[in-house]
Amino acid sequence: MFNTLILAWALFGYASTRKLEELCRTDIRFMFLMNNYRPSHQAFHRFIHDDLKMPIDKIFTEINKYIENHDTVDTSVLYLDGTKFEANANKMTFVWKKATTKYRSRCWEKTMKCIQRLNHYIKNDLELSMLFSVYHEIRLDYLIDVCDWIEQYMKDHGIDFKHGKGQRKHEIQRFYDELKEYALKMYKYTLHLDILEERNSFSKTDPDATFMHMKYDYYNNTGVFKPGYNVQMGVSSEYIRHIYVSCDANDMKTYVPFMEGYYDAYKAYPSIVSADAGYGSYDNYSYNSIHNIRQYLKYSGYEKEKEKKTKRNQFKSFQMKENESGEIICPAGHAFTLVSARLDHRSVYPRINQKYVNEHCGECPLRSKCTKAKNGRTLNRSRDVEKYHKEVRENIESDEGKKIMTQRSIQAEGVFANLKQDYGYTRLRRRGESGVKEEIFLAAIGYNIRKYHKHKHRQKEEKLPQA
């Protein structure tokens, strides 16, 4: 069944269980592989769901190792890129973290006001000495205890619960119903925040999916978010070497987990990892430096720095260069003064940030074009980051670097073009992170086998004598 499954994914880019059932009944190739057995779509589903979920990534790695031993694969260079696949989820089932936090706090405020009214009723109408505390911090268990006390009080005093139209409720039951409604809402908001964790959104249909911007928009480019997954793929010699599926909308945070997974699979790091500006950060550069990976990750602003200095862009910070003494010079010829330097621990690897102030802006004729600050123009720089940026520029602008960056756009982006454009695999069919990973790995195995077959077929044609 595995051979049949992989052949279908290699031929069609994606194969549903219904399609597999049909192929085993109508296609002679699949009938031969199945020895004329005709499994139902449910049998294929059980095989994929029960037998392939855990080892699929290991199967993918073992197939890559086989290809590495039987074809020419340069594993020293890895071309990295990411794309977003739309999840199999309703586009209108979004839950936003900011809104949920706001609704939760408002709901708790209403709950405490209700408890204050309940205290007033207990003191004046029930004439009891006990009162409930009013908490500023959210305590869902406390709210449940209050509801349990009201329920026990009604039971002890023979007060029946009334429900339905035309039934007159007791006053204390009204408090019970209101607090119970608040408790259910608080439970729902707390559950949503637990699902969100560090994310800003998720879909009710597929809680593992995060709402992201997609290139294709159903709503005429209105900026509507859609639920999806961020898929990172590393390519070497046109073969997909490693995959990392995440819910991060940004590629920058996916680099280190991707490389850690690559090392776990192959027990070695590539010498060069080439990627676009979405991965260029101080943490990623530091990670490369520690693991002896050459710096080929572009950074944001790289293309802007290559622009010539003009009257329009001369006031940009990247156009303000240092003189021979190491002083930063503004367009008017004045030097900046270092006023502070602090150690920044907000990232994984600490760095030193320096703040520079120009003390000559008071009567400068270019001040209106340069800055609107009352105390003059300021610059924030990190020598550690600039050192990595210099290394990236030297690597990318070398002859070898130009070839590598050209191949990155061909190979890494070519994989997604083949999957999405040529085979129409633009939207995921399975739900949940485990199901999505399973589906993506099957698509990657099919792609690699398809590529391996083409390479071998091309080699055979080259060995044939020319007419």
C-alpha positions in Angstrom: 0.0 0.0 0.0 2.9 2.3 0.7 4.3 1.8 -2.8 0.8 2.6 -4.3 0.5 5.7 -2.1 3.9 7.1 -3.0 3.4 6.4 -6.8 0.1 8.3 -6.7 1.7 11.3 -4.9 4.6 11.2 -7.4 2.4 11.1 -10.4 -0.4 13.6 -9.4 1.2 15.8 -6.7 -1.7 14.9 -4.4 -3.9 11.9 -4.2 -7.0 11.6 -2.0 -8.1 8.2 -0.6 -11.0 8.2 -3.0 -8.6 8.8 -5.9 -6.4 5.9 -4.6 -9.4 3.6 -4.5 -10.3 4.5 -8.1 -6.8 4.1 -9.3 -6.6 0.6 -7.9 -9.7 -0.3 -9.9 -8.9 1.4 -13.2 -5.1 2.0 -13.6 -3.1 -1.0 -14.7 0.0 0.3 -12.9 -1.7 0.4 -9.5 -3.5 -2.9 -10.1 0.0 -4.5 -10.6 1.4 -2.9 -7.4 -1.6 -4.1 -5.4 -1.5 -7.6 -6.9 -5.1 -7.0 -8.1 -6.4 -6.2 -4.6 -8.8 -3.3 -4.5 -8.7 -1.6 -1.1 -11.5 0.8 -0.2 -10.8 4.4 0.6 -11.3 3.6 4.2 -8.5 1.1 4.1 -6.2 3.7 2.7 -7.3 6.2 5.4 -6.6 3.7 8.2 -3.2 3.0 6.7 -2.2 6.7 6.4 -3.8 7.6 9.8 -2.6 4.7 11.9 0.6 3.4 10.3 2.2 6.5 8.8 1.6 9.3 11.3 4.7 8.7 13.4 7.4 7.4 11.0 6.6 9.6 8.0 9.4 12.1 8.7 11.9 9.2 9.2 10.7 7.6 5.9 11.3 10.9 4.2 14.9 11.1 5.6 15.7 7.5 4.7 14.5 8.1 1.1 16.7 11.2 1.0 19.7 9.2 2.2 19.0 6.6 -0.5 18.9 9.4 -3.2 22.1 10.9 -1.8 23.9 7.5 -2.3 22.5 6.9 -5.8 22.6 10.4 -7.3 24.8 13.5 -7.1 23.6 15.7 -4.2 25.6 18.6 -2.9 24.6 18.6 0.8 27.1 21.3 1.7 24.7 24.0 0.3 21.1 24.3 1.4 18.7 26.7 -0.2 15.9 27.7 2.2 12.6 29.3 1.5 9.1 29.3 3.0 5.5 29.5 1.8 2.1 29.6 3.3 -0.5 26.9 2.6 -4.1 27.6 3.2 -5.6 25.3 5.9 -8.7 23.3 5.5 -10.7 25.6 7.8 -13.5 28.1 7.5 -12.2 31.6 6.8 -14.7 33.2 9.2 -14.0 31.2 12.3 -11.2 33.4 13.6 -10.3 34.0 17.2 -8.0 37.0 18.0 -5.9 37.1 21.1 -6.2 40.8 21.6 -10.0 40.7 21.4 -10.2 37.6 23.6 -8.1 39.2 26.3 -10.3 42.3 26.2 -13.6 40.4 26.3 -12.3 38.2 29.2 -11.3 41.2 31.3 -14.7 42.9 30.6 -16.6 39.8 31.4 -14.7 39.5 34.8 -15.6 43.2 35.6 -19.3 42.4 34.9 -19.0 39.3 37.1 -17.6 41.3 40.0 -20.4 43.8 39.7 -22.9 41.0 39.8 -21.3 39.6 42.9 -21.5 43.1 44.5 -25.2 43.1 43.8 -25.4 39.5 45.2 -23.7 40.7 48.4 -26.2 43.5 48.7 -29.1 41.0 48.2 -27.6 38.6 50.8 -27.2 41.3 53.4 -30.5 43.1 53.0 -33.0 40.5 51.8 -31.6 37.2 53.0 -30.2 38.9 56.2 -27.1 36.7 56.2 -23.7 37.8 57.7 -21.5 36.1 55.0 -20.3 38.1 52.0 -18.4 37.1 48.9 -15.0 38.7 48.1 -14.4 40.9 45.1 -11.2 40.0 43.3 -9.4 42.1 40.7 -7.4 39.1 39.3 -9.4 36.5 37.3 -10.2 33.3 39.3 -12.5 31.0 37.5 -12.5 28.4 40.3 -13.8 31.1 42.7 -16.7 31.9 40.3 -17.6 28.2 40.3 -17.6 28.1 44.1 -20.1 31.0 44.2 -22.4 29.2 41.8 -22.1 26.0 43.9 -23.0 28.0 47.1 -26.1 29.5 45.5 -27.2 26.1 44.2 -26.8 24.5 47.7 -28.6 27.4 49.3 -31.6 26.9 47.0 -31.6 23.2 47.7 -31.5 23.7 51.5 -34.4 26.3 51.5 -36.6 24.3 49.0 -36.3 26.9 46.2 -36.9 25.1 42.9 -35.2 26.1 39.6 -37.7 27.6 37.1 -37.2 27.3 33.4 -39.2 28.1 30.3 -41.7 30.8 29.3 -44.2 32.0 31.8 -42.2 30.7 34.8 -41.4 33.2 37.5 -37.8 32.8 38.8 -36.7 33.4 42.3 -34.4 36.4 42.7 -31.5 34.3 43.8 -31.9 32.0 40.8 -31.5 35.1 38.6 -28.1 35.7 40.2 -27.3 32.0 39.7 -28.2 32.1 36.0 -26.3 35.4 35.4 -23.2 34.1 37.1 -23.4 30.7 35.4 -23.5 32.5 32.0 -20.4 34.6 33.0 -18.7 31.4 34.1 -19.3 29.7 30.7 -18.0 32.8 28.9 -14.9 33.0 31.2 -14.2 29.3 30.6 -14.5 29.8 26.8 -12.1 32.8 26.8 -9.6 31.0 29.1 -9.7 27.9 26.8 -9.1 30.2 23.7 -6.1 31.8 25.4 -4.7 28.3 26.3 -5.0 27.3 22.6 -3.5 30.6 21.4 -0.4 30.5 23.7 2.1 32.8 21.9 0.0 33.1 18.7 -2.2 36.1 17.9 -5.0 34.1 16.3 -6.4 30.6 15.5 -9.3 29.0 13.6 -12.2 27.3 15.4 -12.3 24.7 12.6 -8.6 23.9 12.9 -7.2 25.3 16.2 -3.6 24.6 15.0 -4.0 27.0 12.0 -3.1 30.7 12.3 -4.6 33.5 10.3 -2.0 34.9 7.9 -1.8 37.1 4.9 -1.9 35.1 1.7 -0.8 36.2 -1.8 -4.1 35.1 -3.3 -7.1 36.8 -1.8 -10.7 35.6 -2.4 -12.0 39.1 -1.5 -10.4 41.2 -4.2 -7.3 42.2 -2.2 -9.2 43.5 0.7 -6.5 42.3 3.2 -8.6 39.6 4.7 -6.6 37.1 6.7 -7.0 33.3 6.0 -6.1 30.4 8.2 -2.9 28.6 7.1 0.4 27.0 8.0 3.9 28.3 7.4 6.0 25.5 5.6 9.8 25.8 5.4 11.6 23.7 2.9 15.4 23.3 2.4 16.6 22.2 -1.0 19.9 20.8 -2.1 20.6 19.8 -5.8 16.9 20.2 -6.5 15.9 17.7 -3.8 13.8 18.7 -0.7 16.1 17.8 2.1 14.2 19.0 5.2 10.7 20.4 6.1 9.5 22.4 9.0 5.8 23.1 9.5 4.8 25.8 12.0 2.1 28.3 12.9 4.5 31.3 12.8 3.5 34.0 10.3 7.1 35.2 10.2 9.9 33.2 8.7 12.5 34.6 11.0 11.5 32.5 14.0 11.4 29.3 12.0 15.1 29.3 11.1 16.6 27.8 14.3 14.0 25.1 14.7 14.4 24.2 11.1 18.2 23.8 11.4 17.9 21.8 14.6 15.5 19.4 12.9 18.0 19.2 9.9 20.8 18.2 12.3 18.6 15.7 14.1 17.8 14.0 10.7 21.4 14.1 9.1 23.7 14.6 12.2 25.5 17.4 10.3 25.0 21.0 9.4 25.4 22.3 5.8 28.3 24.6 5.2 26.2 27.3 3.5 22.5 28.1 4.0 21.1 30.6 1.5 17.9 32.4 2.2 16.1 35.7 1.6 15.8 38.8 3.8 13.0 37.2 5.8 15.5 35.2 7.8 18.2 37.8 8.5 18.3 38.5 12.2 20.9 38.7 14.9 19.8 35.5 16.5 20.0 33.6 13.2 23.4 35.0 12.4 24.7 34.1 15.9 23.4 30.6 15.5 25.2 30.2 12.1 28.4 31.6 13.7 28.3 29.0 16.5 27.6 26.1 14.2 30.2 27.2 11.5 27.6 27.9 8.9 28.7 30.7 6.5 26.5 33.8 6.4 24.3 33.9 3.3 21.1 35.1 4.9 20.0 38.4 3.5 18.8 41.1 5.9 16.1 43.7 5.6 17.4 46.8 4.0 20.1 45.1 2.0 18.8 46.3 -1.4 18.3 49.8 0.0 22.0 50.0 1.0 23.1 49.3 -2.5 21.4 52.5 -3.8 23.5 55.5 -4.6 23.5 58.4 -2.3 21.1 61.1 -3.6 19.5 64.3 -2.2 16.4 62.3 -1.4 18.0 59.4 0.6 21.0 61.1 2.1 19.2 61.5 5.4 18.6 57.8 5.8 20.7 56.2 8.6 22.4 53.7 6.3 23.8 56.5 4.2 25.6 58.1 7.1 29.0 56.6 7.0 32.0 56.7 9.4 35.1 58.8 8.8 38.7 57.6 9.4 38.3 58.3 13.1 35.3 56.1 13.4 32.8 59.0 13.9 29.4 58.8 12.2 29.0 61.9 9.9 25.7 63.5 9.0 24.9 65.0 5.6 25.8 68.5 7.0 29.3 67.2 8.0 28.7 67.1 11.7 29.8 64.1 13.9 27.5 62.2 16.1 28.3 61.7 19.8 28.0 58.4 21.6 25.7 59.0 24.6 24.9 55.5 25.9 25.6 51.8 25.4 23.5 49.0 26.9 23.4 45.2 26.8 20.2 44.0 25.2 19.0 40.7 26.5 15.6 40.6 24.7 16.9 38.2 22.1 18.3 34.7 22.5 21.9 36.0 22.1 22.7 39.3 24.0 24.1 42.2 22.0 25.3 45.8 22.7 23.1 48.6 21.4 24.6 52.1 21.1 22.8 55.4 21.0 24.3 58.4 19.1 23.1 62.0 19.3 24.0 64.9 17.0 24.6 68.0 19.1 24.9 70.3 16.1 21.3 70.3 14.9 20.3 73.6 16.5 21.2 76.0 13.7 21.7 73.4 10.9 20.0 74.5 7.6 19.2 70.8 6.8 17.4 70.1 10.1 13.9 70.3 8.7 14.8 67.6 6.1 16.8 65.5 8.5 14.7 65.2 11.7 11.7 66.5 13.6 13.1 65.7 17.1 13.4 68.6 19.5 16.8 67.5 20.8 18.4 66.7 17.5 18.9 63.6 15.3 19.6 60.3 17.1 20.9 57.0 15.7 20.7 53.5 17.3 23.3 51.1 16.2 24.7 47.7 17.1 28.3 46.9 16.2 27.6 43.2 16.5 24.8 43.3 14.0 26.8 45.5 11.6 29.7 43.0 11.8 27.3 40.2 10.6 25.8 42.5 7.9 29.3 43.2 6.5 30.1 39.5 6.4 26.8 38.8 4.6 27.5 41.5 2.0 31.0 40.2 1.3 29.7 36.7 0.9 26.7 37.6 -1.3 28.6 40.0 -3.6 31.4 37.6 -4.3 31.4 35.5 -7.5 30.5 32.4 -5.6 27.8 34.2 -3.6 26.1 35.5 -6.8 25.9 32.0 -8.1 24.5 30.7 -4.9 21.9 33.4 -4.6 20.8 32.8 -8.2 20.5 29.1 -7.5 18.4 29.8 -4.4 15.8 31.6 -6.4 15.7 28.8 -8.9 15.8 25.8 -6.7 14.0 26.8 -3.4 11.3 28.9 -5.1 11.1 26.4 -7.9 9.9 23.7 -5.5 6.9 25.7 -4.4 6.2 26.7 -8.0 6.1 23.0 -9.0 3.9 22.0 -6.2 1.5 24.9 -6.3 1.4 26.0 -10.0 2.2 22.7 -11.9 0.3 20.3 -9.6 -2.3 22.7 -8.1 -1.4 21.8 -4.6 -2.3 25.1 -3.0 -4.6 24.1 -0.1 -4.3 21.5 2.6 -6.8 18.7 2.9 -6.1 17.5 6.5 -6.6 19.3 9.7 -4.4 19.6 12.8 -0.6 20.1 12.8 0.1 16.3 12.8 -2.2 15.7 9.8 -0.7 18.7 7.9 2.8 17.5 8.5 1.8 14.0 7.3 0.4 15.5 4.1 3.3 17.9 3.4 5.8 15.1 3.9 3.9 12.8 1.5 3.9 15.7 -1.1 7.7 16.1 -0.6 8.4 12.4 -1.0 6.4 12.4 -4.2 8.3 15.4 -5.4 11.7 13.9 -4.6 10.9 10.6 -6.3 9.6 12.4 -9.3 12.8 14.4 -9.5 15.0 11.3 -8.9 13.2 9.5 -11.8 13.8 12.5 -14.1 17.5 12.7 -13.2 18.0 9.0 -13.9 16.1 9.1 -17.1 18.2 12.1 -18.2 21.4 10.2 -17.4 20.3 7.2 -19.4 19.6 9.5 -22.4 23.0 11.1 -22.1 24.7 7.7 -22.2 22.9 6.6 -25.4 25.0 6.9 -28.6 24.3 10.0 -30.7 22.7 9.4 -34.1 
